[in-house]
């Protein structure tokens, strides 16, 4: 591909008219016509700027492999800096639009009005959103359904993330996406794109897949129905003499042969124990006989 442009020394700008720069196909996978203007002198600089611009265009057109589906969502704001309703609404609209542009099916309207809450009452606010969303869905005839995504703007002071995730994940069963207020004030498209990728995976979508998996060229794995296991143990920071270690096991087979989705389990175990204690075990019940227990059973 050739891009036309010439450096105008007098006006310190580049006019897309005369000088021609050749960009080989190997330098860029997806190429599209672009108009550009640079403030640096030199043909090589012009070529680099053109490549950067075209790479940006190619990236902006990429979509997820499979988009998730979010019909019931809302936003809860704990930041004092973003108390303005118009500001939080704009943030949510930008995020929703980014998710849609990347392939996620996302309702434009929130299930509950976007609201702010006192950061000193996190648990009460989260429980309130959960209860109100269930009541709202029941009134819509959506019995058995629940809130699919809760967008949370974190408090201005750090330290609340762990508590919020614990309540949402383990007590209420709500899929949540937390955002720092400092990252939202800039309305950066790059930031919204990164968050959109996280949301898509959380709501059942897939962002990418190995080309070899699609073409069934992975040795052994592509030949037969295969389960891939992963396991690890995470310990406390050095110097902490108490507190459990956390064991985690995941397995991918749900979407074989593409193997991009997985299920995971976590379990607490003795401090600094490297061997996963609850991986598999059996117990004997007088009535039921041998019972298989553990993370893999």
C-alpha positions in Angstrom: 0.0 0.0 0.0 1.2 3.5 -0.7 0.3 6.6 1.4 0.8 10.0 -0.2 2.2 12.9 1.9 4.8 15.7 1.8 6.4 17.8 4.6 5.6 21.5 4.3 8.5 23.3 6.0 6.9 26.7 5.9 3.6 25.7 7.5 5.1 22.8 9.6 2.5 20.3 8.6 2.2 17.3 6.2 0.0 17.6 3.2 -1.3 14.3 1.7 -0.4 15.1 -1.9 3.0 14.3 -3.3 5.6 12.2 -1.5 4.7 8.5 -1.6 5.5 6.1 1.2 5.3 2.3 0.6 4.0 0.1 3.4 4.5 -3.6 2.8 1.7 -6.0 3.7 3.9 -7.7 6.2 4.2 -4.5 8.2 0.5 -4.3 9.0 -2.1 -7.1 9.0 -5.2 -4.8 8.4 -4.7 -1.7 6.3 -7.2 1.0 5.6 -7.0 4.4 3.9 -6.2 7.2 6.4 -5.8 10.9 6.3 -3.0 12.1 8.6 -1.1 15.1 9.7 2.3 15.1 11.5 4.5 17.7 13.2 7.8 15.9 12.8 10.1 16.3 9.8 11.3 13.4 7.7 10.0 10.7 5.5 10.7 7.9 8.0 8.8 9.7 10.7 5.9 10.1 8.3 5.9 6.4 7.6 6.0 5.6 11.4 3.1 7.9 12.1 1.1 6.4 9.2 1.7 2.9 10.5 0.7 3.9 14.0 -2.5 5.5 12.7 -3.4 2.4 10.6 -2.6 0.1 13.5 -5.0 2.1 15.6 -7.7 1.7 12.9 -7.2 -2.0 12.7 -7.4 -2.4 16.5 -10.6 -0.3 16.8 -12.4 -2.6 14.4 -11.5 -5.8 16.3 -14.3 -7.6 18.1 -14.6 -10.5 20.6 -14.8 -14.0 19.3 -18.2 -14.4 21.1 -20.0 -11.6 22.7 -21.7 -12.1 26.1 -25.2 -10.9 26.9 -26.2 -8.3 29.5 -29.8 -7.4 29.7 -30.1 -6.6 33.4 -27.5 -4.3 34.8 -27.1 -1.2 37.0 -24.3 1.0 38.4 -23.5 1.8 42.1 -21.2 4.8 42.8 -19.2 5.1 46.0 -17.0 8.0 44.9 -17.7 11.5 46.2 -15.8 13.0 43.2 -18.3 11.5 40.8 -21.5 12.3 42.6 -23.0 14.2 39.7 -25.7 12.0 38.1 -24.9 13.3 34.6 -21.3 12.4 35.0 -22.0 8.8 36.2 -24.6 8.4 33.4 -22.1 9.6 30.8 -19.5 7.1 32.1 -22.0 4.2 32.0 -23.1 5.2 28.5 -19.5 5.3 27.3 -18.8 1.9 28.8 -22.0 0.3 27.4 -21.2 1.8 23.9 -17.7 0.3 24.0 -19.0 -3.1 25.0 -21.5 -3.0 22.2 -18.9 -1.9 19.7 -16.7 -4.9 20.7 -19.5 -7.4 20.2 -21.2 -7.7 23.6 -25.0 -7.7 23.6 -25.8 -4.9 26.1 -29.1 -3.3 27.0 -28.8 0.5 26.7 -31.1 1.0 29.8 -30.1 0.0 33.3 -32.5 -2.2 35.3 -32.4 0.2 38.3 -31.6 3.9 38.2 -27.8 4.7 38.5 -27.2 5.8 42.0 -24.6 6.9 44.5 -24.1 5.5 48.0 -22.1 6.3 51.2 -18.7 4.5 51.1 -19.1 3.8 54.9 -22.2 1.8 54.1 -20.9 -0.6 51.4 -22.6 -3.8 52.6 -26.0 -2.1 53.1 -25.8 -0.5 49.6 -24.9 -3.8 47.9 -27.6 -5.7 49.7 -30.1 -3.0 48.8 -29.2 -3.2 45.1 -29.6 -7.0 45.2 -33.0 -6.9 46.9 -34.3 -4.1 44.7 -33.1 -5.7 41.5 -34.8 -9.0 42.5 -38.1 -7.2 43.2 -37.9 -5.3 40.0 -37.3 -8.4 37.9 -40.2 -10.1 39.7 -42.5 -7.2 38.8 -41.4 -7.6 35.2 -42.4 -11.3 35.2 -38.7 -12.3 35.1 -39.0 -14.7 38.1 -35.8 -16.8 38.6 -33.7 -14.1 36.8 -31.2 -11.9 38.6 -28.9 -8.9 38.0 -26.4 -9.9 35.4 -23.9 -7.2 36.0 -23.3 -4.5 38.7 -20.9 -1.8 37.6 -19.2 -0.4 40.8 -17.3 2.9 41.0 -15.0 2.4 43.9 -14.6 4.9 46.8 -12.0 7.6 46.5 -10.0 6.0 49.3 -8.5 2.6 48.5 -9.1 -0.5 50.7 -12.7 -1.4 49.8 -12.1 -3.6 46.8 -11.7 -6.8 48.7 -14.8 -6.3 50.8 -16.9 -5.4 47.8 -15.8 -8.5 45.8 -16.3 -10.7 48.8 -19.9 -9.6 49.3 -20.8 -9.7 45.6 -19.1 -13.0 44.8 -19.6 -15.1 47.9 -22.7 -13.6 49.6 -25.0 -12.1 46.9 -23.9 -14.0 43.8 -23.7 -10.8 41.7 -21.2 -10.5 38.8 -19.5 -7.2 39.4 -17.0 -4.9 37.6 -15.2 -2.4 39.8 -13.7 0.8 38.4 -11.4 3.3 40.1 -12.8 6.9 39.9 -9.4 8.3 38.8 -9.5 6.1 35.7 -13.0 7.2 34.8 -12.7 10.9 35.0 -10.5 10.9 31.8 -13.1 9.0 29.8 -10.3 7.2 28.1 -11.4 4.9 25.3 -8.4 2.7 25.9 -9.5 2.2 29.5 -13.1 1.5 28.5 -11.9 -1.0 26.0 -9.9 -2.9 28.6 -12.9 -2.9 31.0 -15.2 -4.1 28.1 -12.9 -7.1 27.6 -13.2 -8.0 31.3 -16.9 -7.6 31.3 -17.4 -9.8 28.2 -15.6 -12.8 29.8 -17.5 -12.3 33.1 -20.9 -12.5 31.3 -20.1 -15.6 29.3 -18.4 -14.3 26.2 -15.0 -15.2 24.7 -12.4 -12.5 23.8 -10.0 -14.7 21.8 -9.3 -18.2 20.8 -6.2 -20.0 19.4 -6.3 -20.3 15.6 -4.7 -23.8 16.0 -7.6 -24.8 18.2 -10.2 -23.6 15.7 -8.4 -25.5 12.9 -7.9 -28.5 15.3 -4.2 -28.6 14.9 -3.2 -28.9 18.6 -1.5 -32.3 19.1 -3.5 -34.7 21.2 -5.9 -32.1 22.5 -7.6 -31.7 19.1 -7.8 -35.4 18.4 -10.0 -36.5 21.4 -12.3 -34.9 23.9 -9.8 -33.5 26.4 -10.0 -31.9 29.8 -7.1 -29.5 30.7 -6.5 -29.0 34.4 -4.6 -26.2 36.0 -3.7 -26.0 39.7 -1.8 -23.6 42.0 -1.4 -22.6 45.6 -1.1 -19.0 46.7 0.5 -18.1 50.1 0.5 -15.1 52.4 3.2 -12.5 52.1 6.6 -13.4 53.6 6.6 -12.5 57.3 3.0 -13.4 57.9 3.0 -16.4 60.3 -0.7 -17.1 60.2 -3.6 -17.2 57.8 -4.5 -19.9 55.3 -3.0 -20.6 51.9 -5.4 -20.7 49.0 -5.5 -23.5 46.6 -7.2 -23.2 43.2 -8.0 -25.7 40.5 -9.5 -24.9 37.0 -10.4 -27.1 34.1 -11.2 -26.3 30.5 -13.4 -28.5 28.4 -16.7 -26.7 28.1 -16.1 -25.5 24.6 -13.8 -28.2 23.3 -11.9 -28.2 20.9 -11.4 -24.5 21.3 -10.8 -24.8 25.1 -11.1 -21.1 26.1 -13.7 -21.5 28.8 -13.0 -23.0 32.1 -14.5 -23.7 35.5 -12.6 -23.0 38.7 -12.8 -23.8 42.4 -10.8 -22.4 45.4 -10.2 -23.8 48.8 -8.5 -22.6 52.0 -5.9 -24.9 53.5 -3.1 -24.9 56.1 -0.6 -22.1 56.2 2.3 -22.5 53.7 1.0 -26.0 52.6 2.2 -26.6 49.1 0.3 -29.8 48.4 -3.4 -29.2 47.6 -5.1 -30.9 50.6 -8.7 -30.9 49.3 -7.9 -32.1 45.7 -9.5 -35.5 46.1 -10.5 -37.7 49.0 -13.0 -40.4 49.9 -15.1 -41.1 53.0 -17.2 -44.0 53.9 -20.9 -43.6 55.0 -22.7 -46.5 56.6 -25.8 -46.0 54.4 -24.3 -44.4 51.3 -21.1 -46.3 51.0 -18.0 -44.7 49.5 -18.4 -40.9 49.0 -16.1 -39.1 46.6 -15.2 -35.6 47.9 -12.8 -32.8 47.0 -12.2 -30.2 44.3 -11.9 -33.0 41.7 -14.5 -35.7 42.1 
